Amino acid sequence: MFFTELNKKLRIRHRVLSRICIRSFYFILFFVFLVYYSCTFLLSRTMIFYSSVTKASSSSASSNWVASFQEEGCRPTGNATIQELKKYNAYYAQDTEEKILYLTFDAGYENGNTGALLDALKKHHAPATFFVVGNFIEDNPDLIKRMVKEGHTVGNHTYSHPDMSQISTKESFETELGKVELLYQEITGKEMTKFYRPPQGKYNIENLKMAQELGYHTFFWSLAYVDWYQDKQPTKDEAFGKLLKRIHPGAIVLLHSTSSTNAQILDELLTKWEEMGYTIKPLTELAGAAT
């Protein structure tokens, strides 16, 4: 009798312990899953946040435009490809094998050389785009009128030539461009062609988006040389060494209107490019073909 009662108590205790173990197991299992899914959720949110921060940082990161030649006579590589820039109506060259080029000048101020440049362009019936800043357009209305009369395009190089990659708001960005637009309209009575070149080639993706939203096409370059130091102007041979050897199909050429060397050699340079089979086209054709 004693053993029967003991056995019964042991079986009851065993069932109770089994239930406790089972419940403990399910509780532990539930806790493990809870911790796992909580960690997974937090990790996914962290990755999303990190991705968004990285993307924002990337789009606002400043770059200096650089064209790097791998082979003379061939299109150089840039900070971005033609296809990547195209998303923002931006260009540094045309993807073509045809011997065409686009001639542009950055005009930061006038020192007596622009007239000679215009004379050479007129002689060769060569269209060009002059990217002007505020003081140039304010101080030289007659040159602006002559550019327009002779079929050239006047582009926007900003009013005060700042580092535009440091401008974070669309309002400030628009102000820099808008001041030049108003000056141009006052002088010519016409709306300015919305072509923009960032001062010193400094930009970021947000800048390109801002320009695009304002209706602008942004132009970098695929061929330039150091021609802007007034006290260290390149020789004719040094200039030709860069501008003839590195010319390539679809090039956007950047020269500075302040360069006395450019004023002296442009007539001969245009002749040599023509002898090489090149035709100079207006940037309006490139922008039109890309849209």
N, C-alpha and C positions, 0 to 999 in steps of 0.2 A: 504493500500500500504506500509505504513511504517513497519507494523508488518510482512508483507510478506518478505520484504527485510531483516529485522532483522532475521527472521527465517532462511532465506537462508544463511546468514552470519554465524549464529550459527551452522548450519549443516556443512558448510565448515570448520569452526574452529574445530568442533567435529571430522571430518574425519582427519584433520591434526594432532590433538592431539592423535587420535587413532593410526595413522601411527607412530608418534613419540614414543608412548608407546610400540608399537609392536617391533619397531627397537631397542628401549632401552632394552626391555626384551631379545631379541635375542643376543644383545651385551653382556648383563650381563651373560646370559646362556653360551655364547661362552667363556667369561672370566673365569667363574667358572670351565668349563671343561678344559680349558687351564691350570689353576692353579692345578687342580686335577691330570691331567696326568703328569704335570711337577713334582709334588711332588712324584707321584708314580714312575716315572722314576728315580728320584734322590734317592729315598729310595731303589729301587732295585739295583742300582749301588753301593750304600753304603753297602748293605748287601753282595753283591758279593765281594766287596773289603774286608770287615770285615772277610768273610769266608775264603778268600785266605790268609789273614794275619794270621788268627787263625790257619789254616792248616799248614802254613809254620812255625809258632811258635811252634806248636805241634811236627812237625817232627824234629825240631832242639832242642827241650827241652831235657835236660840231665836227665838221670835216673841212679841210682845205682841198679844193679841187686840184688834182695833179694828173697830167697825161704822161704816161710812161711808155717810151718807144722801145719795142722789142727788136724792130727791124726798120731801117730807114726806108721810106717810101710806102710803108704800110701803116694802117690805122693803129694808133697806140691804144693801150688799155687805160681806163680811167678808174676813178673811185667806184663807179657804178657802170653797168653795161647800158648800151643803147636801149634795150628792152626794159630794164629797170627804170630808167629815167622817163621813158615814154609814158608810164603810168601817171606822171605828174606834168605832162606837157613840157618836159625838159629834154635838152639835147646837148650832146658834145660833138657829134659828127653824124653823118648820114651813112647808113649801111648800104653801100653801093660800090660797084666796080667801075662806074662811069667817072671819067675825069672831070669832075665838077668840084668847085670849092666855094665857100662862103666867107666873104671878107668882112671883118668887124674891127672897129676901133673903140678903145676906151678913152673917153675924153674927160679927164679930171679937172683940167684947167687949160687956158689958152696961152701959149708962149710963142706964137708966130708961125707954127708949122702946119696948122690945119689947112690954110689956103693952098699951100703947095700940094698937099695930099689930095684936095678936091680937084686941083688942076690935072693931076695925073689920072685920077679916076675918070674925069670928064674926057680926057684924051683917048682913053681906052674903052669908053662907054661901059665902065665897070660899076655895078651897083654895090653899095656898102651899107653897113649899119653902124651908126655912131651911138654908143652908149654914153649918155651924158649925165653929169651930176648937177646939182642945183646951181653952184656958182658959175659953171660954164654956160648954162642956158640963160642965167641972169645977165652975165657980162657980155655975151656974144649973140645977141638976137639976129644980127645980120648973117652970121655964119649958119645959124639954125635955119634961117629962111633960104639961104643958098643950098644947104643940104637938101631941103625939101624940094626946092625948085629943080634941082638937078637929078631928082629921082632916087635919092637915098632915104633910108629909114632912120629915124631918130628913136633910139631905144632908151630905157630907163635904167640908170646906174645908181639910183637913189638920190635923195636930196643932199645928205650930209656925209655920204660914203662911210657909214658905220659898219661894224661887224654885225651883219644881219642875223647870224646864227645865235646871237645873244638876245635877240628880240623875241620875247615869248608870247606876246599878245598880237592878235590879228589887227587890232586897232592901231597899235604903234607901227606895225609893218605897213599897213595901208597908208598911214600918214607920210612915211618916208617916200613912198611911190606917188602918193596923191599930190604932194607939193610940186613935183616935177611935171606931172600931168597938167596942172593948172597953169604953170609957167609956159609950157609948150602951147597950150590952147590960147593963152593971151597973145603970144607972139605970132602964131600962124593962123589962128582962127579955126583950127582943126583939132579933132580928137587925136590923142597920141596913140600910135600903134603899141599894143601892150606886149612889148618885148622887154624882158628884164635880165640883167646880169648882176649877180651878187658881187659886191665889192670884194676884191682880193680872192674871189672864188670861195669865200667862206659861207657855208650853208649847213642846214640839217634837213631831215625829211619833213619836219613840221613847216619849215620855210617854204619848201617846194609845194606843199599842200596849200599854204596860205596864198602863195602867188597864183596857183591854179584856181583857187576859189575866187580870186579877184579878177580872173579872166586873162592872166598873163601866161606867156610862154617863157620859160627860163632857158638861157643859153650859156653853156660853159664853152670850152674850146678843146680842140685836139692838136693845135699847133700854135705855139707862142715861143718867145725867147726873151731874154733879159734886156729890155730896151727902155726901161723907165728911169734909170739913174741918170740925172742930168749931167753930173760931173764924171760919168764913166760910160759914155755912149759907145756902143759897139762899132767896130769898123765895118766898112762895106763888105769886106771878105767874111768877117765873122757873121754878119747878118745873112749873107747868101749861103754860108755854110750850114745854117740852120733852116732857113726858109725854102731853099731849093732841094736840099737832100731829104728833108722830112715831109715835104708836101705829099699828100696822098689823096686818093679818091674820096670825096665826101667830106673833106676837111672843113672845119670851122676855124679860121685863122684869127687870132687875136694880136693886134698891134696897138701901140699906144700913140695917140695923136700928138703927144708932147715930145716924141723922139725926133731929133734933128736928123738922125740917120735914116729913119723911115721916110721923112720928107725928101731926102736926097735920093734915095734908091727906089722909091715906089714905081716911078715910070719904067725903069729898067727891070724891076722885079716883075711887074705885070707883063712886060714883053717876054721875059724868060719863061714865066708860067704858061703864057700863050704858046710859045715855041715848044713847050713840053706837052701840049695838047689839052691844056686845062681851059675850062670855061667858068667864068665867075657868075654865080647865080645869086639872087637876093634871098635873104633869110625867109621872106614871106613864102617862097616856094617850098622850102623845107618844112616850115610850120604847117602849110596847107596840105602837103603830101602826107604828113604824119597824123593829121586829124581826121 
